[in-house]
């Protein structure tokens, strides 16, 4: 019969393997992006992902305490927890980054529904409420045999990227849209 410590290590090893595979898929999705013009962090903790950052800091702190207390029998478990924290952090960081490429906008590299090509954008609205600048893009969802629905993609633009992003919009959408038409449209009409 296996004892509880062995069961714990087996489960920990499986979770470590799973988070490693998820991180590898996410990193490969990020590396496959071509012609990235602009990218920025958008996590909740100074641009970093909140929960994975907290978890990583906690595991590092616990590892230091385990080492200071000379509890070497916990070393394997702490290495696994630190690796889980690191892989979760890298995955969350890459997923929370926003990418604007020559081909379109990628809000989440692991979710195709949050990626839109420039030529699919039917309409967009700029919403500025003082310190925050948000763009809302509308594009069609094509489901075979069903009525076409419009999908909405919201993108918060940080202060340092606003000029670059507006140049990119003019370059990619300027021929199809006139900005003067949207200035009179209130965001309240779209809710």
Secondary structure, 3 states (H helix, E strand, C coil): CCCHHHHHHHHHHHHHHHHHHHHHHHHHHHHHCCCEEEEECCECECEECHHHHHHHHHHHHHHHHHHHCCCHHHHHHHHHHHHHHHHHHHHHHHHHCEEEECCEEECCCCCHHHEEEHHHEEEEEEEECCCCEEEEEEEEECCCCCCCEEEEEEEEECHHHHHHHHHHHHHHHCCCCCHHHHHCCCHHHHC
